[in-house]
Amino acid sequence: MFLSLWQCLLMGKLKYKFFRTFANFELPFSNRAVCSQMSTHVRNIGDCDQFSELNETWVFGYGSLVWKADFPYEEKRTGYIKGFLRRFYQNSIDHRGTHEKPGRVVTLIHSNDAEAKVWGMGYRIGKSNVTAVLSHLDYREKNGYDRHRLLFYLYPPSDTQTNEPKNILLYLAKQENPSYAGQHDSLEKIAEQISEAAGESGQNTEYVYKLADAMRQLYPGEEDDHLFSLEQILKSTEARKNIRNATSSCDVDRANVCKEG
């Protein structure tokens, strides 16, 4: 009827082992929480070595990295991440602007829709190049961007390569960084800032146009309202400016003709 002392002790040890195992078990989590739960947040170049220990190191580009991969890679795949939105909410004081006239570049913000997609490009880095590539990217993304990791969904599927989602590294500028511009400016206000900015990598408008062109070419039919609306505002503004300049030039020419007559 009653358990012996050693049976009680044995059951106690089993319970203790079970609860320790359960307590250390990590349940699957959604991409919505991945930025806070899986963030490596390793800005120091000395931390690059931890990525060399992974079987694969993938880097996700959703801005200029889509068309300007200035580093060696072994594989390039199109695809998307989920649960985020691409937004021009980060000031650029180096590549596309200056301290006096900052430009605007993209970062990511959480979406209320866990299935929202940000399309971009994934790059698989060779193991021998991981440290050098991440050091290079740390410097390239130095103006407020930190490393984070989440899932990258490959699309379209490949018949010759793996199609499993990849644990991928990306650079994200959070609200706490000094160059964060905020989420309250209208697209017209953002466009006005972009139209007047240029940095060491060129005109800020070029950044917008190249990103929009890349998205249309790589993912025809996929919509990015924020990006494409901003592009349209900038092109409309440029067209009106060109018309004004052409009109002014004609007025000058007519005035010179009148003087000569």
DRENDO-1510 file (C-alpha; in Angstrom, 1 decimal, always signed):
<recs>
REC; n; res; u; v; w
REC; 1; MET; +0.0; +0.0; +0.0 .
REC; 2; PHE; +2.8; +2.4; +0.9 .
REC; 3; LEU; +5.8; +3.3; -1.2 .
REC; 4; SER; +9.2; +2.5; +0.2 .
REC; 5; LEU; +11.6; +5.3; +1.0 .
REC; 6; TRP; +13.8; +4.5; -2.0 .
REC; 7; GLN; +10.8; +4.5; -4.4 .
REC; 8; CYS; +9.8; +8.0; -3.2 .
REC; 9; LEU; +13.4; +9.2; -3.7 .
REC; 10; LEU; +13.5; +7.7; -7.2 .
REC; 11; MET; +10.2; +9.3; -8.2 .
REC; 12; GLY; +11.4; +12.6; -6.8 .
REC; 13; LYS; +14.6; +12.5; -8.9 .
REC; 14; LEU; +12.6; +11.6; -12.0 .
REC; 15; LYS; +10.3; +14.6; -11.4 .
REC; 16; TYR; +13.2; +16.9; -10.8 .
REC; 17; LYS; +14.9; +15.7; -14.1 .
REC; 18; PHE; +11.6; +16.1; -16.0 .
REC; 19; PHE; +11.0; +19.7; -14.8 .
REC; 20; ARG; +14.6; +20.7; -15.5 .
REC; 21; THR; +14.4; +19.4; -19.0 .
REC; 22; PHE; +11.0; +21.1; -19.6 .
REC; 23; ALA; +12.2; +24.4; -18.2 .
REC; 24; ASN; +15.2; +24.4; -20.6 .
REC; 25; PHE; +13.1; +23.5; -23.6 .
REC; 26; GLU; +12.5; +26.4; -26.0 .
REC; 27; LEU; +9.1; +26.4; -27.7 .
REC; 28; PRO; +8.9; +27.5; -31.3 .
REC; 29; PHE; +8.3; +31.2; -31.8 .
REC; 30; SER; +6.8; +33.3; -34.5 .
REC; 31; ASN; +8.7; +35.7; -36.7 .
REC; 32; ARG; +6.9; +38.5; -35.0 .
REC; 33; ALA; +8.9; +37.9; -31.9 .
REC; 34; VAL; +12.1; +36.8; -33.6 .
REC; 35; CYS; +13.8; +40.3; -33.6 .
REC; 36; SER; +13.7; +40.4; -29.8 .
REC; 37; GLN; +14.1; +36.7; -29.1 .
REC; 38; MET; +16.7; +35.7; -31.7 .
REC; 39; SER; +18.6; +39.0; -31.9 .
REC; 40; THR; +22.4; +38.4; -31.8 .
REC; 41; HIS; +23.0; +42.1; -31.4 .
REC; 42; VAL; +26.7; +41.7; -32.0 .
REC; 43; ARG; +28.1; +45.0; -33.3 .
REC; 44; ASN; +31.7; +44.3; -32.3 .
REC; 45; ILE; +33.8; +43.0; -35.2 .
REC; 46; GLY; +35.4; +40.6; -32.8 .
REC; 47; ASP; +32.2; +38.7; -32.4 .
REC; 48; CYS; +32.2; +37.7; -36.1 .
REC; 49; ASP; +33.8; +34.3; -35.2 .
REC; 50; GLN; +30.6; +32.9; -33.7 .
REC; 51; PHE; +29.1; +32.9; -37.2 .
REC; 52; SER; +32.0; +30.9; -38.6 .
REC; 53; GLU; +30.8; +28.1; -36.3 .
REC; 54; LEU; +27.5; +27.8; -38.1 .
REC; 55; ASN; +27.0; +25.3; -41.0 .
REC; 56; GLU; +25.9; +28.1; -43.2 .
REC; 57; THR; +25.9; +31.9; -42.9 .
REC; 58; TRP; +23.3; +33.8; -44.9 .
REC; 59; VAL; +22.9; +37.6; -45.2 .
REC; 60; PHE; +19.6; +39.2; -46.2 .
REC; 61; GLY; +19.5; +42.4; -48.2 .
REC; 62; TYR; +16.3; +44.5; -48.3 .
REC; 63; GLY; +17.9; +47.9; -49.3 .
REC; 64; SER; +21.0; +48.6; -51.3 .
REC; 65; LEU; +22.3; +45.1; -50.6 .
REC; 66; VAL; +19.7; +43.9; -53.1 .
REC; 67; TRP; +21.6; +45.4; -56.0 .
REC; 68; LYS; +25.0; +46.2; -54.5 .
REC; 69; ALA; +26.6; +43.2; -53.0 .
REC; 70; ASP; +30.2; +44.4; -52.7 .
REC; 71; PHE; +31.5; +41.2; -51.0 .
REC; 72; PRO; +32.2; +37.6; -52.0 .
REC; 73; TYR; +29.4; +35.1; -51.7 .
REC; 74; GLU; +28.8; +31.5; -52.8 .
REC; 75; GLU; +25.1; +31.5; -53.5 .
REC; 76; LYS; +22.4; +34.1; -54.1 .
REC; 77; ARG; +18.7; +33.4; -53.7 .
REC; 78; THR; +15.5; +35.5; -53.9 .
REC; 79; GLY; +12.9; +35.3; -51.2 .
REC; 80; TYR; +11.3; +37.1; -48.3 .
REC; 81; ILE; +11.1; +37.5; -44.5 .
REC; 82; LYS; +7.8; +37.7; -42.7 .
REC; 83; GLY; +6.2; +39.9; -40.1 .
REC; 84; PHE; +7.9; +43.2; -41.0 .
REC; 85; LEU; +7.5; +46.2; -43.2 .
REC; 86; ARG; +10.2; +48.1; -45.2 .
REC; 87; ARG; +10.1; +51.8; -44.5 .
REC; 88; PHE; +12.2; +54.9; -45.2 .
REC; 89; TYR; +12.5; +55.8; -41.5 .
REC; 90; GLN; +16.3; +56.0; -41.2 .
REC; 91; ASN; +18.3; +59.1; -41.8 .
REC; 92; SER; +21.5; +58.7; -43.8 .
REC; 93; ILE; +24.4; +60.9; -42.9 .
REC; 94; ASP; +27.0; +59.0; -44.9 .
REC; 95; HIS; +26.0; +57.0; -48.0 .
REC; 96; ARG; +23.1; +59.0; -49.2 .
REC; 97; GLY; +23.3; +62.3; -47.2 .
REC; 98; THR; +25.4; +64.4; -44.9 .
REC; 99; HIS; +25.1; +65.6; -41.3 .
REC; 100; GLU; +23.9; +69.0; -42.7 .
REC; 101; LYS; +21.5; +67.4; -45.2 .
REC; 102; PRO; +20.7; +63.8; -44.2 .
REC; 103; GLY; +19.1; +61.5; -46.7 .
REC; 104; ARG; +16.6; +58.7; -46.1 .
REC; 105; VAL; +17.2; +54.9; -46.3 .
REC; 106; VAL; +15.2; +51.9; -45.4 .
REC; 107; THR; +14.9; +49.9; -42.2 .
REC; 108; LEU; +12.3; +47.4; -40.9 .
REC; 109; ILE; +9.4; +47.8; -38.5 .
REC; 110; HIS; +7.1; +45.2; -37.1 .
REC; 111; SER; +3.8; +44.6; -39.0 .
REC; 112; ASN; +0.5; +43.9; -37.4 .
REC; 113; ASP; +0.2; +41.1; -40.0 .
REC; 114; ALA; +2.4; +38.2; -39.1 .
REC; 115; GLU; +2.3; +37.1; -42.8 .
REC; 116; ALA; +3.4; +40.4; -44.2 .
REC; 117; LYS; +6.4; +39.9; -46.5 .
REC; 118; VAL; +9.5; +42.0; -47.2 .
REC; 119; TRP; +11.1; +40.8; -50.4 .
REC; 120; GLY; +14.8; +40.9; -50.8 .
REC; 121; MET; +18.0; +39.0; -51.6 .
REC; 122; GLY; +19.7; +36.3; -49.6 .
REC; 123; TYR; +23.5; +35.7; -49.9 .
REC; 124; ARG; +25.3; +32.6; -48.6 .
REC; 125; ILE; +28.8; +33.5; -47.4 .
REC; 126; GLY; +31.6; +31.0; -47.7 .
REC; 127; LYS; +32.9; +29.8; -44.4 .
REC; 128; SER; +36.4; +31.1; -45.0 .
REC; 129; ASN; +35.0; +34.6; -45.8 .
REC; 130; VAL; +32.5; +35.0; -43.0 .
REC; 131; THR; +34.7; +37.1; -40.7 .
REC; 132; ALA; +35.9; +39.4; -43.4 .
REC; 133; VAL; +32.4; +39.9; -45.0 .
REC; 134; LEU; +30.7; +40.6; -41.7 .
REC; 135; SER; +33.5; +43.1; -40.7 .
REC; 136; HIS; +32.9; +44.8; -44.0 .
REC; 137; LEU; +29.2; +44.9; -43.6 .
REC; 138; ASP; +29.5; +46.2; -40.0 .
REC; 139; TYR; +31.4; +49.2; -41.4 .
REC; 140; ARG; +29.0; +49.7; -44.3 .
REC; 141; GLU; +26.0; +49.6; -42.0 .
REC; 142; LYS; +27.7; +51.6; -39.2 .
REC; 143; ASN; +25.1; +54.4; -39.1 .
REC; 144; GLY; +22.7; +53.0; -36.6 .
REC; 145; TYR; +22.2; +49.4; -37.8 .
REC; 146; ASP; +22.7; +46.3; -35.7 .
REC; 147; ARG; +22.7; +42.6; -36.6 .
REC; 148; HIS; +19.7; +40.5; -36.1 .
REC; 149; ARG; +18.7; +37.0; -37.2 .
REC; 150; LEU; +15.3; +35.6; -38.4 .
REC; 151; LEU; +13.9; +33.2; -41.0 .
REC; 152; PHE; +14.4; +33.7; -44.7 .
REC; 153; TYR; +11.9; +32.0; -47.0 .
REC; 154; LEU; +13.4; +31.0; -50.4 .
REC; 155; TYR; +11.2; +31.9; -53.4 .
REC; 156; PRO; +10.7; +30.6; -56.1 .
REC; 157; PRO; +11.5; +27.0; -55.1 .
REC; 158; SER; +14.6; +25.4; -56.7 .
REC; 159; ASP; +14.8; +22.0; -58.3 .
REC; 160; THR; +18.5; +21.7; -57.6 .
REC; 161; GLN; +19.0; +23.5; -54.3 .
REC; 162; THR; +17.5; +23.3; -50.8 .
REC; 163; ASN; +14.3; +25.2; -50.3 .
REC; 164; GLU; +14.1; +25.0; -46.5 .
REC; 165; PRO; +13.8; +28.4; -44.7 .
REC; 166; LYS; +17.2; +29.8; -43.7 .
REC; 167; ASN; +18.3; +31.3; -40.4 .
REC; 168; ILE; +19.5; +34.6; -41.9 .
REC; 169; LEU; +21.4; +37.6; -40.6 .
REC; 170; LEU; +20.3; +41.1; -41.5 .
REC; 171; TYR; +21.0; +44.7; -40.4 .
REC; 172; LEU; +18.2; +46.6; -38.8 .
REC; 173; ALA; +18.0; +50.2; -37.5 .
REC; 174; LYS; +15.8; +50.3; -34.4 .
REC; 175; GLN; +14.1; +53.3; -33.0 .
REC; 176; GLU; +16.7; +53.8; -30.3 .
REC; 177; ASN; +19.5; +54.7; -32.7 .
REC; 178; PRO; +20.5; +58.4; -33.1 .
REC; 179; SER; +19.8; +58.5; -36.8 .
REC; 180; TYR; +16.2; +57.2; -36.6 .
REC; 181; ALA; +13.9; +59.7; -38.3 .
REC; 182; GLY; +10.6; +58.5; -36.9 .
REC; 183; GLN; +7.4; +57.3; -38.4 .
REC; 184; HIS; +5.3; +60.4; -38.5 .
REC; 185; ASP; +6.5; +62.2; -41.6 .
REC; 186; SER; +4.3; +62.1; -44.6 .
REC; 187; LEU; +5.6; +60.5; -47.9 .
REC; 188; GLU; +5.7; +64.0; -49.3 .
REC; 189; LYS; +7.9; +65.2; -46.5 .
REC; 190; ILE; +10.2; +62.2; -46.9 .
REC; 191; ALA; +10.4; +62.8; -50.6 .
REC; 192; GLU; +11.3; +66.4; -50.1 .
REC; 193; GLN; +14.2; +65.4; -47.9 .
REC; 194; ILE; +15.4; +62.7; -50.3 .
REC; 195; SER; +15.2; +65.0; -53.3 .
REC; 196; GLU; +17.7; +67.4; -51.7 .
REC; 197; ALA; +20.2; +64.8; -50.3 .
REC; 198; ALA; +23.3; +63.2; -51.6 .
REC; 199; GLY; +26.2; +61.4; -50.0 .
REC; 200; GLU; +29.4; +59.4; -50.7 .
REC; 201; SER; +27.4; +56.7; -52.5 .
REC; 202; GLY; +25.5; +59.2; -54.7 .
REC; 203; GLN; +22.1; +60.9; -55.0 .
REC; 204; ASN; +19.4; +59.8; -52.5 .
REC; 205; THR; +16.9; +59.6; -55.3 .
REC; 206; GLU; +19.1; +57.0; -57.1 .
REC; 207; TYR; +18.8; +54.8; -54.0 .
REC; 208; VAL; +15.0; +54.9; -54.2 .
REC; 209; TYR; +14.8; +54.3; -57.9 .
REC; 210; LYS; +17.3; +51.4; -57.9 .
REC; 211; LEU; +15.4; +49.7; -55.1 .
REC; 212; ALA; +12.0; +50.1; -56.7 .
REC; 213; ASP; +13.4; +48.9; -60.1 .
REC; 214; ALA; +15.0; +45.8; -58.4 .
REC; 215; MET; +11.7; +44.9; -56.7 .
REC; 216; ARG; +9.7; +45.1; -59.9 .
REC; 217; GLN; +12.3; +43.1; -61.8 .
REC; 218; LEU; +12.8; +40.4; -59.2 .
REC; 219; TYR; +9.2; +40.2; -57.9 .
REC; 220; PRO; +6.8; +41.3; -60.7 .
REC; 221; GLY; +3.3; +41.7; -59.3 .
REC; 222; GLU; +4.3; +42.1; -55.7 .
REC; 223; GLU; +3.3; +45.4; -54.2 .
REC; 224; ASP; +5.3; +47.7; -51.9 .
REC; 225; ASP; +3.0; +50.6; -51.4 .
REC; 226; HIS; +5.4; +52.7; -49.3 .
REC; 227; LEU; +8.4; +52.3; -51.7 .
REC; 228; PHE; +6.4; +52.6; -55.0 .
REC; 229; SER; +4.4; +55.6; -53.8 .
REC; 230; LEU; +7.5; +57.4; -52.7 .
REC; 231; GLU; +9.1; +56.7; -56.1 .
REC; 232; GLN; +6.1; +58.1; -57.8 .
REC; 233; ILE; +6.1; +61.3; -55.7 .
REC; 234; LEU; +9.8; +61.8; -56.5 .
REC; 235; LYS; +9.4; +61.3; -60.2 .
REC; 236; SER; +6.4; +63.6; -60.4 .
REC; 237; THR; +8.3; +66.3; -58.5 .
REC; 238; GLU; +11.3; +65.9; -60.9 .
REC; 239; ALA; +9.0; +66.1; -63.9 .
REC; 240; ARG; +7.4; +69.4; -62.7 .
REC; 241; LYS; +10.9; +70.7; -61.9 .
REC; 242; ASN; +12.1; +69.8; -65.5 .
REC; 243; ILE; +9.1; +71.5; -67.0 .
REC; 244; ARG; +9.8; +74.7; -65.0 .
REC; 245; ASN; +13.4; +74.6; -66.0 .
REC; 246; ALA; +12.5; +74.1; -69.6 .
REC; 247; THR; +10.0; +77.0; -69.5 .
REC; 248; SER; +12.6; +79.3; -67.9 .
REC; 249; SER; +15.1; +78.4; -70.6 .
REC; 250; CYS; +12.6; +79.1; -73.3 .
REC; 251; ASP; +11.8; +82.5; -71.7 .
REC; 252; VAL; +15.5; +83.4; -71.7 .
REC; 253; ASP; +15.9; +82.3; -75.3 .
REC; 254; ARG; +12.9; +84.4; -76.4 .
REC; 255; ALA; +14.2; +87.4; -74.5 .
REC; 256; ASN; +17.6; +87.1; -76.2 .
REC; 257; VAL; +15.8; +86.9; -79.6 .
REC; 258; CYS; +13.9; +90.0; -78.8 .
REC; 259; LYS; +17.1; +91.8; -77.9 .
REC; 260; GLU; +18.8; +90.8; -81.1 .
REC; 261; GLY; +15.7; +91.8; -83.1 .
</recs>
